[in-house]
């Protein structure tokens, strides 16, 4: 058994194409396993964007306006 490892970034199409080595035997059975690595830096970027949004006055104004619009039907929201 021979193992080939390739690290790639998942494309927007979420489709992968595998190019095998020239010495691969045609019609031979092969096993393909896809392992996803945890992208902690991606989550850190998302959290940073959320923290930045919480400082954005226009975003906050829109958020409170939307919360006010739904306040009559949402018993959990207590607006300032």
LODO-149947 format. One record per atom (N, C-alpha, C): residue in three letters; atom name; x, y, z. Coordinates in pm, whole numbers. Layout:
BEGIN
REC residu atome   east  north     up
REC    ALA    CA      X      Y      Z
...
***
This chain:
BEGIN
REC residu atome   east  north     up
REC    UNK     N     86   -118      0
REC    UNK    CA      0      0      0
REC    UNK     C     90    123      0
REC    UNK     N     49    221    -75
REC    UNK    CA    122    347    -85
REC    UNK     C     28    460    -45
REC    UNK     N     78    554     34
REC    UNK    CA     -3    669     76
REC    UNK     C     50    795     12
REC    UNK     N    -41    878    -33
REC    UNK    CA     -7   1008    -91
REC    UNK     C    -84   1113    -12
REC    UNK     N    -14   1211     38
REC    UNK    CA    -79   1316    116
REC    UNK     C    -70   1448     40
REC    UNK     N   -182   1517     30
REC    UNK    CA   -187   1648    -33
REC    UNK     C   -267   1740     58
REC    UNK     N   -213   1856     90
REC    UNK    CA   -287   1956    167
REC    UNK     C   -341   2059     70
REC    UNK     N   -470   2083     77
REC    UNK    CA   -535   2180    -11
REC    UNK     C   -629   2267     70
REC    UNK     N   -672   2376      8
REC    UNK    CA   -776   2460     64
REC    UNK     C   -904   2429    -12
REC    UNK     N  -1011   2410     61
REC    UNK    CA  -1138   2376     -4
REC    UNK     C  -1183   2494    -90
REC    UNK     N  -1206   2471   -218
REC    UNK    CA  -1249   2579   -307
REC    UNK     C  -1397   2612   -286
REC    UNK     N  -1440   2730   -331
REC    UNK    CA  -1581   2768   -316
REC    UNK     C  -1677   2666   -378
REC    UNK     N  -1634   2599   -482
REC    UNK    CA  -1721   2500   -546
REC    UNK     C  -1735   2374   -461
REC    UNK     N  -1646   2358   -362
REC    UNK    CA  -1642   2240   -276
REC    UNK     C  -1624   2111   -356
REC    UNK     N  -1557   2121   -469
REC    UNK    CA  -1527   2006   -552
REC    UNK     C  -1376   1988   -557
REC    UNK     N  -1332   1863   -543
REC    UNK    CA  -1190   1833   -545
REC    UNK     C  -1158   1745   -664
REC    UNK     N  -1040   1763   -720
REC    UNK    CA   -991   1680   -828
REC    UNK     C   -858   1621   -782
REC    UNK     N   -838   1493   -803
REC    UNK    CA   -717   1426   -758
REC    UNK     C   -635   1382   -878
REC    UNK     N   -511   1427   -882
REC    UNK    CA   -418   1386   -987
REC    UNK     C   -324   1283   -925
REC    UNK     N   -328   1160   -977
REC    UNK    CA   -245   1053   -924
REC    UNK     C   -109   1050   -994
REC    UNK     N    -15    987   -930
REC    UNK    CA    119    975   -985
REC    UNK     C    118    891  -1112
REC    UNK     N    218    911  -1196
REC    UNK    CA    226    839  -1323
REC    UNK     C    238    688  -1304
REC    UNK     N    298    645  -1191
REC    UNK    CA    316    502  -1170
REC    UNK     C    192    435  -1111
REC    UNK     N     81    509  -1098
REC    UNK    CA    -44    450  -1050
REC    UNK     C    -96    353  -1155
REC    UNK     N   -152    244  -1109
REC    UNK    CA   -201    141  -1200
REC    UNK     C   -348    167  -1232
REC    UNK     N   -380    176  -1360
REC    UNK    CA   -518    201  -1403
REC    UNK     C   -608     88  -1357
REC    UNK     N   -727    122  -1318
REC    UNK    CA   -832     29  -1274
REC    UNK     C   -802    -37  -1140
REC    UNK     N   -695      6  -1074
REC    UNK    CA   -665    -46   -941
REC    UNK     C   -751     26   -839
REC    UNK     N   -797    -44   -738
REC    UNK    CA   -881     17   -636
REC    UNK     C   -798    109   -548
REC    UNK     N   -855    225   -516
REC    UNK    CA   -788    323   -430
REC    UNK     C   -888    372   -325
REC    UNK     N   -839    404   -209
REC    UNK    CA   -923    456   -102
REC    UNK     C   -890    603    -84
REC    UNK     N   -994    687    -81
REC    UNK    CA   -975    830    -65
REC    UNK     C  -1040    871     67
REC    UNK     N   -963    938    151
REC    UNK    CA  -1012    986    280
REC    UNK     C   -988   1137    285
REC    UNK     N  -1091   1213    320
REC    UNK    CA  -1079   1357    332
REC    UNK     C  -1090   1393    480
REC    UNK     N   -986   1455    533
REC    UNK    CA   -984   1499    672
REC    UNK     C   -984   1651    674
REC    UNK     N  -1075   1710    751
REC    UNK    CA  -1081   1854    762
REC    UNK     C  -1007   1897    887
REC    UNK     N   -915   1990    869
REC    UNK    CA   -841   2044    983
REC    UNK     C   -923   2155   1046
REC    UNK     N   -915   2165   1175
REC    UNK    CA   -983   2275   1245
REC    UNK     C   -910   2404   1212
REC    UNK     N   -983   2501   1167
REC    UNK    CA   -924   2630   1129
REC    UNK     C   -947   2730   1240
REC    UNK     N   -866   2722   1345
REC    UNK    CA   -886   2812   1457
REC    UNK     C   -862   2957   1417
REC    UNK     N   -770   2980   1321
REC    UNK    CA   -746   3118   1280
REC    UNK     C   -867   3178   1209
REC    UNK     N   -945   3094   1142
REC    UNK    CA  -1068   3142   1077
REC    UNK     C  -1168   3188   1182
REC    UNK     N  -1182   3108   1288
REC    UNK    CA  -1274   3145   1395
REC    UNK     C  -1226   3272   1465
REC    UNK     N  -1096   3286   1483
REC    UNK    CA  -1042   3407   1545
REC    UNK     C  -1075   3529   1461
REC    UNK     N  -1065   3515   1328
REC    UNK    CA  -1100   3626   1238
REC    UNK     C  -1248   3661   1251
REC    UNK     N  -1333   3560   1262
REC    UNK    CA  -1477   3584   1275
REC    UNK     C  -1507   3656   1406
REC    UNK     N  -1444   3611   1515
REC    UNK    CA  -1465   3676   1644
REC    UNK     C  -1415   3821   1641
REC    UNK     N  -1303   3844   1575
REC    UNK    CA  -1250   3980   1564
REC    UNK     C  -1347   4069   1486
REC    UNK     N  -1408   4014   1380
REC    UNK    CA  -1505   4090   1302
REC    UNK     C  -1629   4123   1384
REC    UNK     N  -1671   4027   1467
REC    UNK    CA  -1788   4051   1553
REC    UNK     C  -1756   4160   1655
REC    UNK     N  -1637   4153   1715
REC    UNK    CA  -1597   4255   1812
REC    UNK     C  -1590   4393   1746
REC    UNK     N  -1542   4398   1624
REC    UNK    CA  -1534   4525   1552
REC    UNK     C  -1674   4579   1522
REC    UNK     N  -1766   4488   1486
REC    UNK    CA  -1904   4530   1458
REC    UNK     C  -1969   4590   1582
REC    UNK     N  -1935   4540   1698
REC    UNK    CA  -1995   4590   1822
REC    UNK     C  -1949   4732   1855
REC    UNK     N  -1850   4781   1783
REC    UNK    CA  -1802   4919   1800
REC    UNK     C  -1855   5011   1690
REC    UNK     N  -1920   4951   1590
REC    UNK    CA  -1969   5026   1474
REC    UNK     C  -2103   5089   1508
REC    UNK     N  -2107   5220   1514
REC    UNK    CA  -2230   5291   1556
REC    UNK     C  -2346   5267   1460
REC    UNK     N  -2320   5261   1332
REC    UNK    CA  -2427   5237   1235
REC    UNK     C  -2484   5096   1251
REC    UNK     N  -2396   4998   1269
REC    UNK    CA  -2442   4861   1292
REC    UNK     C  -2527   4853   1419
REC    UNK     N  -2480   4915   1525
REC    UNK    CA  -2553   4911   1652
REC    UNK     C  -2689   4980   1639
REC    UNK     N  -2693   5092   1566
REC    UNK    CA  -2821   5161   1546
REC    UNK     C  -2919   5071   1471
REC    UNK     N  -2870   5003   1367
REC    UNK    CA  -2956   4911   1291
REC    UNK     C  -3001   4794   1379
REC    UNK     N  -2910   4743   1461
REC    UNK    CA  -2944   4632   1550
REC    UNK     C  -3054   4671   1648
REC    UNK     N  -3040   4788   1713
REC    UNK    CA  -3141   4832   1809
REC    UNK     C  -3274   4864   1741
REC    UNK     N  -3267   4917   1619
REC    UNK    CA  -3390   4946   1545
REC    UNK     C  -3465   4816   1515
REC    UNK     N  -3392   4714   1474
REC    UNK    CA  -3454   4584   1446
REC    UNK     C  -3510   4523   1574
REC    UNK     N  -3434   4532   1683
REC    UNK    CA  -3482   4479   1811
REC    UNK     C  -3610   4551   1854
REC    UNK     N  -3615   4682   1834
REC    UNK    CA  -3735   4759   1868
REC    UNK     C  -3854   4716   1784
REC    UNK     N  -3828   4687   1656
REC    UNK    CA  -3936   4643   1567
REC    UNK     C  -3999   4513   1615
REC    UNK     N  -3918   4423   1671
REC    UNK    CA  -3968   4293   1714
REC    UNK     C  -4000   4286   1863
REC    UNK     N  -3972   4391   1937
REC    UNK    CA  -3996   4392   2082
REC    UNK     C  -4139   4356   2121
REC    UNK     N  -4242   4404   2049
REC    UNK    CA  -4379   4370   2090
REC    UNK     C  -4411   4220   2087
REC    UNK     N  -4340   4145   2003
REC    UNK    CA  -4368   4001   1994
REC    UNK     C  -4261   3915   2059
REC    UNK     N  -4159   3978   2113
REC    UNK    CA  -4048   3905   2175
REC    UNK     C  -4044   3938   2322
REC    UNK     N  -4092   3846   2404
REC    UNK    CA  -4101   3871   2549
REC    UNK     C  -3967   3870   2617
REC    UNK     N  -3859   3825   2554
REC    UNK    CA  -3728   3818   2618
REC    UNK     C  -3651   3948   2611
REC    UNK     N  -3680   4031   2514
REC    UNK    CA  -3601   4151   2491
REC    UNK     C  -3643   4264   2584
REC    UNK     N  -3548   4315   2658
REC    UNK    CA  -3569   4433   2741
REC    UNK     C  -3474   4541   2691
REC    UNK     N  -3528   4634   2614
REC    UNK    CA  -3446   4738   2552
REC    UNK     C  -3418   4853   2649
REC    UNK     N  -3301   4917   2631
REC    UNK    CA  -3267   5032   2716
REC    UNK     C  -3354   5153   2687
***
